[in-house]
Amino acid sequence: MLLEPGRVCIKKYGRDAGSRAVVTKVLDNGFVNIITAKRKKERRCNTKHLEFLNKTIDISNKELVNKELGSS
């Protein structure tokens, strides 16, 4: 499944374009909550603005999330 918490993706548009992101929560109507490498604050994002990668991580492990976001 593409839309799931912990899915690693890349932002295609906006201020964080080109940076890695991790999905933290799946919302309705094509939106998800993400955190990115450039801005660690969780916020809402349209799924059309994301390119999903074939990698999923455990979002409860903060060290793993920071390692994944740091490796751009």
PyMOL Python script that loads the backbone (N, CA, C, O; Angstrom):
from pymol import cmd

cmd.read_pdbstr("""\
ATOM      1  N   MET A   1       0.841  -1.186   0.000  1.00  0.00           N
ATOM      2  CA  MET A   1       0.000   0.000   0.000  1.00  0.00           C
ATOM      3  C   MET A   1       0.884   1.246   0.000  1.00  0.00           C
ATOM      4  O   MET A   1       1.836   1.333   0.776  1.00  0.00           O
ATOM      5  N   LEU A   2       0.577   2.188  -0.849  1.00  0.00           N
ATOM      6  CA  LEU A   2       1.397   3.390  -0.982  1.00  0.00           C
ATOM      7  C   LEU A   2       1.180   4.370   0.171  1.00  0.00           C
ATOM      8  O   LEU A   2       2.141   4.929   0.698  1.00  0.00           O
ATOM      9  N   LEU A   3      -0.054   4.577   0.557  1.00  0.00           N
ATOM     10  CA  LEU A   3      -0.355   5.528   1.629  1.00  0.00           C
ATOM     11  C   LEU A   3      -0.410   4.808   2.967  1.00  0.00           C
ATOM     12  O   LEU A   3      -1.413   4.183   3.310  1.00  0.00           O
ATOM     13  N   GLU A   4       0.675   4.905   3.713  1.00  0.00           N
ATOM     14  CA  GLU A   4       0.726   4.307   5.042  1.00  0.00           C
ATOM     15  C   GLU A   4       1.725   5.087   5.888  1.00  0.00           C
ATOM     16  O   GLU A   4       2.695   5.627   5.354  1.00  0.00           O
ATOM     17  N   PRO A   5       1.504   5.155   7.191  1.00  0.00           N
ATOM     18  CA  PRO A   5       2.466   5.844   8.054  1.00  0.00           C
ATOM     19  C   PRO A   5       3.832   5.176   7.972  1.00  0.00           C
ATOM     20  O   PRO A   5       3.945   3.950   8.005  1.00  0.00           O
ATOM     21  N   GLY A   6       4.860   6.001   7.864  1.00  0.00           N
ATOM     22  CA  GLY A   6       6.216   5.505   7.765  1.00  0.00           C
ATOM     23  C   GLY A   6       6.744   5.449   6.343  1.00  0.00           C
ATOM     24  O   GLY A   6       7.920   5.145   6.141  1.00  0.00           O
ATOM     25  N   ARG A   7       5.913   5.731   5.355  1.00  0.00           N
ATOM     26  CA  ARG A   7       6.340   5.702   3.950  1.00  0.00           C
ATOM     27  C   ARG A   7       7.272   6.879   3.683  1.00  0.00           C
ATOM     28  O   ARG A   7       6.949   8.018   4.019  1.00  0.00           O
ATOM     29  N   VAL A   8       8.413   6.610   3.087  1.00  0.00           N
ATOM     30  CA  VAL A   8       9.383   7.644   2.744  1.00  0.00           C
ATOM     31  C   VAL A   8       9.027   8.181   1.358  1.00  0.00           C
ATOM     32  O   VAL A   8       8.684   7.417   0.456  1.00  0.00           O
ATOM     33  N   CYS A   9       9.112   9.492   1.201  1.00  0.00           N
ATOM     34  CA  CYS A   9       8.768  10.117  -0.077  1.00  0.00           C
ATOM     35  C   CYS A   9       9.623  11.362  -0.283  1.00  0.00           C
ATOM     36  O   CYS A   9      10.404  11.751   0.585  1.00  0.00           O
ATOM     37  N   ILE A  10       9.457  11.976  -1.452  1.00  0.00           N
ATOM     38  CA  ILE A  10      10.173  13.203  -1.790  1.00  0.00           C
ATOM     39  C   ILE A  10       9.145  14.269  -2.157  1.00  0.00           C
ATOM     40  O   ILE A  10       8.230  14.010  -2.939  1.00  0.00           O
ATOM     41  N   LYS A  11       9.293  15.461  -1.594  1.00  0.00           N
ATOM     42  CA  LYS A  11       8.401  16.574  -1.917  1.00  0.00           C
ATOM     43  C   LYS A  11       8.726  17.071  -3.313  1.00  0.00           C
ATOM     44  O   LYS A  11       9.889  17.329  -3.622  1.00  0.00           O
ATOM     45  N   LYS A  12       7.712  17.210  -4.165  1.00  0.00           N
ATOM     46  CA  LYS A  12       7.916  17.673  -5.538  1.00  0.00           C
ATOM     47  C   LYS A  12       7.681  19.169  -5.693  1.00  0.00           C
ATOM     48  O   LYS A  12       8.273  19.796  -6.570  1.00  0.00           O
ATOM     49  N   TYR A  13       6.827  19.750  -4.856  1.00  0.00           N
ATOM     50  CA  TYR A  13       6.466  21.161  -4.996  1.00  0.00           C
ATOM     51  C   TYR A  13       6.547  21.864  -3.652  1.00  0.00           C
ATOM     52  O   TYR A  13       6.540  21.222  -2.603  1.00  0.00           O
ATOM     53  N   GLY A  14       6.624  23.193  -3.693  1.00  0.00           N
ATOM     54  CA  GLY A  14       6.564  23.995  -2.475  1.00  0.00           C
ATOM     55  C   GLY A  14       7.925  24.342  -1.926  1.00  0.00           C
ATOM     56  O   GLY A  14       8.952  24.142  -2.576  1.00  0.00           O
ATOM     57  N   ARG A  15       7.914  24.861  -0.730  1.00  0.00           N
ATOM     58  CA  ARG A  15       9.123  25.334  -0.062  1.00  0.00           C
ATOM     59  C   ARG A  15      10.135  24.212   0.154  1.00  0.00           C
ATOM     60  O   ARG A  15      11.344  24.439   0.097  1.00  0.00           O
ATOM     61  N   ASP A  16       9.639  23.007   0.400  1.00  0.00           N
ATOM     62  CA  ASP A  16      10.507  21.868   0.695  1.00  0.00           C
ATOM     63  C   ASP A  16      10.769  20.994  -0.525  1.00  0.00           C
ATOM     64  O   ASP A  16      11.160  19.837  -0.373  1.00  0.00           O
ATOM     65  N   ALA A  17      10.568  21.510  -1.713  1.00  0.00           N
ATOM     66  CA  ALA A  17      10.733  20.722  -2.939  1.00  0.00           C
ATOM     67  C   ALA A  17      12.130  20.116  -3.007  1.00  0.00           C
ATOM     68  O   ALA A  17      13.130  20.806  -2.808  1.00  0.00           O
ATOM     69  N   GLY A  18      12.182  18.826  -3.289  1.00  0.00           N
ATOM     70  CA  GLY A  18      13.446  18.119  -3.405  1.00  0.00           C
ATOM     71  C   GLY A  18      13.926  17.467  -2.131  1.00  0.00           C
ATOM     72  O   GLY A  18      14.891  16.703  -2.165  1.00  0.00           O
ATOM     73  N   SER A  19      13.290  17.739  -1.007  1.00  0.00           N
ATOM     74  CA  SER A  19      13.741  17.150   0.247  1.00  0.00           C
ATOM     75  C   SER A  19      12.943  15.889   0.567  1.00  0.00           C
ATOM     76  O   SER A  19      11.811  15.716   0.115  1.00  0.00           O
ATOM     77  N   ARG A  20      13.556  15.024   1.349  1.00  0.00           N
ATOM     78  CA  ARG A  20      12.897  13.790   1.763  1.00  0.00           C
ATOM     79  C   ARG A  20      11.850  14.082   2.822  1.00  0.00           C
ATOM     80  O   ARG A  20      11.965  15.041   3.585  1.00  0.00           O
ATOM     81  N   ALA A  21      10.838  13.248   2.856  1.00  0.00           N
ATOM     82  CA  ALA A  21       9.766  13.391   3.838  1.00  0.00           C
ATOM     83  C   ALA A  21       9.315  12.012   4.285  1.00  0.00           C
ATOM     84  O   ALA A  21       9.527  11.020   3.589  1.00  0.00           O
ATOM     85  N   VAL A  22       8.685  11.960   5.462  1.00  0.00           N
ATOM     86  CA  VAL A  22       8.128  10.721   5.985  1.00  0.00           C
ATOM     87  C   VAL A  22       6.670  10.973   6.338  1.00  0.00           C
ATOM     88  O   VAL A  22       6.349  11.946   7.021  1.00  0.00           O
ATOM     89  N   VAL A  23       5.789  10.097   5.874  1.00  0.00           N
ATOM     90  CA  VAL A  23       4.357  10.198   6.180  1.00  0.00           C
ATOM     91  C   VAL A  23       4.145   9.772   7.623  1.00  0.00           C
ATOM     92  O   VAL A  23       4.570   8.686   8.018  1.00  0.00           O
ATOM     93  N   THR A  24       3.488  10.622   8.417  1.00  0.00           N
ATOM     94  CA  THR A  24       3.229  10.298   9.817  1.00  0.00           C
ATOM     95  C   THR A  24       1.787   9.884  10.060  1.00  0.00           C
ATOM     96  O   THR A  24       1.504   9.118  10.982  1.00  0.00           O
ATOM     97  N   LYS A  25       0.871  10.387   9.234  1.00  0.00           N
ATOM     98  CA  LYS A  25      -0.544  10.075   9.427  1.00  0.00           C
ATOM     99  C   LYS A  25      -1.277  10.237   8.098  1.00  0.00           C
ATOM    100  O   LYS A  25      -1.018  11.186   7.359  1.00  0.00           O
ATOM    101  N   VAL A  26      -2.184   9.322   7.793  1.00  0.00           N
ATOM    102  CA  VAL A  26      -2.979   9.403   6.577  1.00  0.00           C
ATOM    103  C   VAL A  26      -4.311  10.060   6.918  1.00  0.00           C
ATOM    104  O   VAL A  26      -5.042   9.587   7.788  1.00  0.00           O
ATOM    105  N   LEU A  27      -4.620  11.155   6.224  1.00  0.00           N
ATOM    106  CA  LEU A  27      -5.874  11.871   6.426  1.00  0.00           C
ATOM    107  C   LEU A  27      -6.829  11.526   5.281  1.00  0.00           C
ATOM    108  O   LEU A  27      -6.505  10.684   4.443  1.00  0.00           O
ATOM    109  N   ASP A  28      -7.984  12.157   5.238  1.00  0.00           N
ATOM    110  CA  ASP A  28      -8.938  11.873   4.169  1.00  0.00           C
ATOM    111  C   ASP A  28      -8.770  12.843   3.007  1.00  0.00           C
ATOM    112  O   ASP A  28      -8.055  13.838   3.121  1.00  0.00           O
ATOM    113  N   ASN A  29      -9.420  12.556   1.905  1.00  0.00           N
ATOM    114  CA  ASN A  29      -9.445  13.404   0.702  1.00  0.00           C
ATOM    115  C   ASN A  29      -8.068  13.656   0.090  1.00  0.00           C
ATOM    116  O   ASN A  29      -7.809  14.747  -0.417  1.00  0.00           O
ATOM    117  N   GLY A  30      -7.189  12.663   0.132  1.00  0.00           N
ATOM    118  CA  GLY A  30      -5.900  12.798  -0.534  1.00  0.00           C
ATOM    119  C   GLY A  30      -4.862  13.607   0.202  1.00  0.00           C
ATOM    120  O   GLY A  30      -3.940  14.128  -0.425  1.00  0.00           O
ATOM    121  N   PHE A  31      -4.975  13.732   1.493  1.00  0.00           N
ATOM    122  CA  PHE A  31      -4.001  14.478   2.279  1.00  0.00           C
ATOM    123  C   PHE A  31      -3.334  13.562   3.298  1.00  0.00           C
ATOM    124  O   PHE A  31      -3.928  12.587   3.760  1.00  0.00           O
ATOM    125  N   VAL A  32      -2.083  13.892   3.641  1.00  0.00           N
ATOM    126  CA  VAL A  32      -1.342  13.174   4.673  1.00  0.00           C
ATOM    127  C   VAL A  32      -0.607  14.191   5.537  1.00  0.00           C
ATOM    128  O   VAL A  32      -0.389  15.327   5.117  1.00  0.00           O
ATOM    129  N   ASN A  33      -0.230  13.787   6.736  1.00  0.00           N
ATOM    130  CA  ASN A  33       0.654  14.585   7.575  1.00  0.00           C
ATOM    131  C   ASN A  33       2.063  14.072   7.340  1.00  0.00           C
ATOM    132  O   ASN A  33       2.297  12.864   7.319  1.00  0.00           O
ATOM    133  N   ILE A  34       3.008  15.001   7.161  1.00  0.00           N
ATOM    134  CA  ILE A  34       4.396  14.628   6.906  1.00  0.00           C
ATOM    135  C   ILE A  34       5.349  15.457   7.754  1.00  0.00           C
ATOM    136  O   ILE A  34       4.989  16.513   8.274  1.00  0.00           O
ATOM    137  N   ILE A  35       6.571  14.956   7.880  1.00  0.00           N
ATOM    138  CA  ILE A  35       7.684  15.757   8.381  1.00  0.00           C
ATOM    139  C   ILE A  35       8.758  15.660   7.308  1.00  0.00           C
ATOM    140  O   ILE A  35       8.926  14.608   6.691  1.00  0.00           O
ATOM    141  N   THR A  36       9.488  16.754   7.080  1.00  0.00           N
ATOM    142  CA  THR A  36      10.516  16.779   6.038  1.00  0.00           C
ATOM    143  C   THR A  36      11.886  17.039   6.642  1.00  0.00           C
ATOM    144  O   THR A  36      12.014  17.377   7.819  1.00  0.00           O
ATOM    145  N   ALA A  37      12.896  16.876   5.820  1.00  0.00           N
ATOM    146  CA  ALA A  37      14.269  17.108   6.260  1.00  0.00           C
ATOM    147  C   ALA A  37      14.518  18.588   6.543  1.00  0.00           C
ATOM    148  O   ALA A  37      15.288  18.921   7.444  1.00  0.00           O
ATOM    149  N   LYS A  38      13.879  19.478   5.786  1.00  0.00           N
ATOM    150  CA  LYS A  38      14.102  20.920   5.963  1.00  0.00           C
ATOM    151  C   LYS A  38      13.330  21.492   7.145  1.00  0.00           C
ATOM    152  O   LYS A  38      13.840  22.348   7.868  1.00  0.00           O
ATOM    153  N   ARG A  39      12.089  21.014   7.345  1.00  0.00           N
ATOM    154  CA  ARG A  39      11.266  21.498   8.469  1.00  0.00           C
ATOM    155  C   ARG A  39      10.746  20.288   9.233  1.00  0.00           C
ATOM    156  O   ARG A  39       9.998  19.478   8.686  1.00  0.00           O
ATOM    157  N   LYS A  40      11.141  20.166  10.491  1.00  0.00           N
ATOM    158  CA  LYS A  40      10.792  18.986  11.292  1.00  0.00           C
ATOM    159  C   LYS A  40       9.366  19.033  11.846  1.00  0.00           C
ATOM    160  O   LYS A  40       8.879  18.039  12.384  1.00  0.00           O
ATOM    161  N   LYS A  41       8.695  20.184  11.718  1.00  0.00           N
ATOM    162  CA  LYS A  41       7.343  20.297  12.235  1.00  0.00           C
ATOM    163  C   LYS A  41       6.372  19.518  11.351  1.00  0.00           C
ATOM    164  O   LYS A  41       6.413  19.624  10.125  1.00  0.00           O
ATOM    165  N   GLU A  42       5.503  18.738  11.983  1.00  0.00           N
ATOM    166  CA  GLU A  42       4.525  17.952  11.234  1.00  0.00           C
ATOM    167  C   GLU A  42       3.452  18.868  10.653  1.00  0.00           C
ATOM    168  O   GLU A  42       2.938  19.754  11.336  1.00  0.00           O
ATOM    169  N   ARG A  43       3.118  18.639   9.363  1.00  0.00           N
ATOM    170  CA  ARG A  43       2.079  19.449   8.733  1.00  0.00           C
ATOM    171  C   ARG A  43       1.394  18.664   7.629  1.00  0.00           C
ATOM    172  O   ARG A  43       1.860  17.599   7.223  1.00  0.00           O
ATOM    173  N   ARG A  44       0.295  19.198   7.157  1.00  0.00           N
ATOM    174  CA  ARG A  44      -0.539  18.550   6.153  1.00  0.00           C
ATOM    175  C   ARG A  44       0.022  18.787   4.754  1.00  0.00           C
ATOM    176  O   ARG A  44       0.562  19.853   4.459  1.00  0.00           O
ATOM    177  N   CYS A  45      -0.116  17.774   3.899  1.00  0.00           N
ATOM    178  CA  CYS A  45       0.400  17.880   2.537  1.00  0.00           C
ATOM    179  C   CYS A  45      -0.513  17.096   1.597  1.00  0.00           C
ATOM    180  O   CYS A  45      -1.028  16.037   1.954  1.00  0.00           O
ATOM    181  N   ASN A  46      -0.704  17.629   0.397  1.00  0.00           N
ATOM    182  CA  ASN A  46      -1.468  16.944  -0.634  1.00  0.00           C
ATOM    183  C   ASN A  46      -0.615  15.806  -1.193  1.00  0.00           C
ATOM    184  O   ASN A  46       0.579  15.990  -1.430  1.00  0.00           O
ATOM    185  N   THR A  47      -1.214  14.636  -1.406  1.00  0.00           N
ATOM    186  CA  THR A  47      -0.455  13.496  -1.918  1.00  0.00           C
ATOM    187  C   THR A  47       0.016  13.715  -3.353  1.00  0.00           C
ATOM    188  O   THR A  47       0.948  13.049  -3.802  1.00  0.00           O
ATOM    189  N   LYS A  48      -0.613  14.634  -4.073  1.00  0.00           N
ATOM    190  CA  LYS A  48      -0.177  14.944  -5.439  1.00  0.00           C
ATOM    191  C   LYS A  48       1.172  15.662  -5.447  1.00  0.00           C
ATOM    192  O   LYS A  48       1.836  15.725  -6.482  1.00  0.00           O
ATOM    193  N   HIS A  49       1.574  16.198  -4.312  1.00  0.00           N
ATOM    194  CA  HIS A  49       2.838  16.915  -4.204  1.00  0.00           C
ATOM    195  C   HIS A  49       3.975  16.017  -3.751  1.00  0.00           C
ATOM    196  O   HIS A  49       5.086  16.496  -3.521  1.00  0.00           O
ATOM    197  N   LEU A  50       3.716  14.716  -3.617  1.00  0.00           N
ATOM    198  CA  LEU A  50       4.715  13.782  -3.119  1.00  0.00           C
ATOM    199  C   LEU A  50       5.037  12.716  -4.147  1.00  0.00           C
ATOM    200  O   LEU A  50       4.167  12.283  -4.903  1.00  0.00           O
ATOM    201  N   GLU A  51       6.297  12.295  -4.171  1.00  0.00           N
ATOM    202  CA  GLU A  51       6.725  11.145  -4.968  1.00  0.00           C
ATOM    203  C   GLU A  51       7.109  10.059  -3.966  1.00  0.00           C
ATOM    204  O   GLU A  51       8.091  10.198  -3.237  1.00  0.00           O
ATOM    205  N   PHE A  52       6.330   8.978  -3.932  1.00  0.00           N
ATOM    206  CA  PHE A  52       6.530   7.926  -2.946  1.00  0.00           C
ATOM    207  C   PHE A  52       7.661   6.993  -3.361  1.00  0.00           C
ATOM    208  O   PHE A  52       7.776   6.617  -4.527  1.00  0.00           O
ATOM    209  N   LEU A  53       8.494   6.625  -2.391  1.00  0.00           N
ATOM    210  CA  LEU A  53       9.597   5.699  -2.620  1.00  0.00           C
ATOM    211  C   LEU A  53       9.202   4.319  -2.095  1.00  0.00           C
ATOM    212  O   LEU A  53       8.239   4.185  -1.340  1.00  0.00           O
ATOM    213  N   ASN A  54       9.947   3.308  -2.495  1.00  0.00           N
ATOM    214  CA  ASN A  54       9.655   1.940  -2.072  1.00  0.00           C
ATOM    215  C   ASN A  54      10.333   1.620  -0.742  1.00  0.00           C
ATOM    216  O   ASN A  54      10.986   0.586  -0.606  1.00  0.00           O
ATOM    217  N   LYS A  55      10.177   2.498   0.222  1.00  0.00           N
ATOM    218  CA  LYS A  55      10.797   2.298   1.525  1.00  0.00           C
ATOM    219  C   LYS A  55       9.831   2.722   2.620  1.00  0.00           C
ATOM    220  O   LYS A  55       9.206   3.779   2.531  1.00  0.00           O
ATOM    221  N   THR A  56       9.714   1.906   3.639  1.00  0.00           N
ATOM    222  CA  THR A  56       8.873   2.210   4.791  1.00  0.00           C
ATOM    223  C   THR A  56       9.720   2.067   6.047  1.00  0.00           C
ATOM    224  O   THR A  56      10.502   1.124   6.166  1.00  0.00           O
ATOM    225  N   ILE A  57       9.569   3.001   6.987  1.00  0.00           N
ATOM    226  CA  ILE A  57      10.314   2.943   8.245  1.00  0.00           C
ATOM    227  C   ILE A  57       9.341   3.003   9.410  1.00  0.00           C
ATOM    228  O   ILE A  57       8.169   3.340   9.243  1.00  0.00           O
ATOM    229  N   ASP A  58       9.844   2.672  10.591  1.00  0.00           N
ATOM    230  CA  ASP A  58       9.050   2.726  11.814  1.00  0.00           C
ATOM    231  C   ASP A  58       9.098   4.157  12.351  1.00  0.00           C
ATOM    232  O   ASP A  58      10.151   4.618  12.789  1.00  0.00           O
ATOM    233  N   ILE A  59       7.960   4.862  12.318  1.00  0.00           N
ATOM    234  CA  ILE A  59       7.969   6.273  12.716  1.00  0.00           C
ATOM    235  C   ILE A  59       8.059   6.475  14.223  1.00  0.00           C
ATOM    236  O   ILE A  59       8.302   7.593  14.676  1.00  0.00           O
ATOM    237  N   SER A  60       7.870   5.415  15.010  1.00  0.00           N
ATOM    238  CA  SER A  60       8.001   5.565  16.462  1.00  0.00           C
ATOM    239  C   SER A  60       9.475   5.624  16.879  1.00  0.00           C
ATOM    240  O   SER A  60       9.786   6.055  17.990  1.00  0.00           O
ATOM    241  N   ASN A  61      10.375   5.198  16.003  1.00  0.00           N
ATOM    242  CA  ASN A  61      11.807   5.250  16.263  1.00  0.00           C
ATOM    243  C   ASN A  61      12.353   6.581  15.727  1.00  0.00           C
ATOM    244  O   ASN A  61      12.681   6.687  14.546  1.00  0.00           O
ATOM    245  N   LYS A  62      12.450   7.586  16.589  1.00  0.00           N
ATOM    246  CA  LYS A  62      12.860   8.941  16.181  1.00  0.00           C
ATOM    247  C   LYS A  62      14.272   8.974  15.598  1.00  0.00           C
ATOM    248  O   LYS A  62      14.555   9.754  14.689  1.00  0.00           O
ATOM    249  N   GLU A  63      15.148   8.130  16.120  1.00  0.00           N
ATOM    250  CA  GLU A  63      16.522   8.084  15.615  1.00  0.00           C
ATOM    251  C   GLU A  63      16.548   7.609  14.159  1.00  0.00           C
ATOM    252  O   GLU A  63      17.298   8.143  13.341  1.00  0.00           O
ATOM    253  N   LEU A  64      15.734   6.611  13.844  1.00  0.00           N
ATOM    254  CA  LEU A  64      15.649   6.094  12.477  1.00  0.00           C
ATOM    255  C   LEU A  64      15.036   7.131  11.536  1.00  0.00           C
ATOM    256  O   LEU A  64      15.475   7.271  10.394  1.00  0.00           O
ATOM    257  N   VAL A  65      14.021   7.860  12.014  1.00  0.00           N
ATOM    258  CA  VAL A  65      13.397   8.903  11.196  1.00  0.00           C
ATOM    259  C   VAL A  65      14.405  10.010  10.896  1.00  0.00           C
ATOM    260  O   VAL A  65      14.511  10.449   9.751  1.00  0.00           O
ATOM    261  N   ASN A  66      15.142  10.465  11.901  1.00  0.00           N
ATOM    262  CA  ASN A  66      16.141  11.509  11.695  1.00  0.00           C
ATOM    263  C   ASN A  66      17.253  11.053  10.761  1.00  0.00           C
ATOM    264  O   ASN A  66      17.747  11.844   9.958  1.00  0.00           O
ATOM    265  N   LYS A  67      17.650   9.797  10.855  1.00  0.00           N
ATOM    266  CA  LYS A  67      18.683   9.254   9.970  1.00  0.00           C
ATOM    267  C   LYS A  67      18.178   9.237   8.524  1.00  0.00           C
ATOM    268  O   LYS A  67      18.920   9.588   7.606  1.00  0.00           O
ATOM    269  N   GLU A  68      16.935   8.836   8.320  1.00  0.00           N
ATOM    270  CA  GLU A  68      16.368   8.771   6.979  1.00  0.00           C
ATOM    271  C   GLU A  68      16.210  10.165   6.372  1.00  0.00           C
ATOM    272  O   GLU A  68      16.494  10.355   5.190  1.00  0.00           O
ATOM    273  N   LEU A  69      15.767  11.127   7.152  1.00  0.00           N
ATOM    274  CA  LEU A  69      15.588  12.490   6.649  1.00  0.00           C
ATOM    275  C   LEU A  69      16.921  13.186   6.414  1.00  0.00           C
ATOM    276  O   LEU A  69      17.025  14.060   5.553  1.00  0.00           O
ATOM    277  N   GLY A  70      17.922  12.808   7.164  1.00  0.00           N
ATOM    278  CA  GLY A  70      19.237  13.436   7.020  1.00  0.00           C
ATOM    279  C   GLY A  70      20.001  12.956   5.809  1.00  0.00           C
ATOM    280  O   GLY A  70      20.892  13.655   5.325  1.00  0.00           O
ATOM    281  N   SER A  71      19.673  11.779   5.307  1.00  0.00           N
ATOM    282  CA  SER A  71      20.406  11.214   4.155  1.00  0.00           C
ATOM    283  C   SER A  71      19.722  11.589   2.863  1.00  0.00           C
ATOM    284  O   SER A  71      18.995  10.782   2.284  1.00  0.00           O
ATOM    285  N   SER A  72      19.949  12.814   2.403  1.00  0.00           N
ATOM    286  CA  SER A  72      19.314  13.298   1.177  1.00  0.00           C
ATOM    287  C   SER A  72      20.118  12.986  -0.047  1.00  0.00           C
ATOM    288  O   SER A  72      19.712  13.331  -1.157  1.00  0.00           O
TER     289      SER A  72
END
""", "prot")
cmd.dss("prot")
cmd.show_as("cartoon", "prot")
cmd.util.cbc("prot")
cmd.orient("prot")
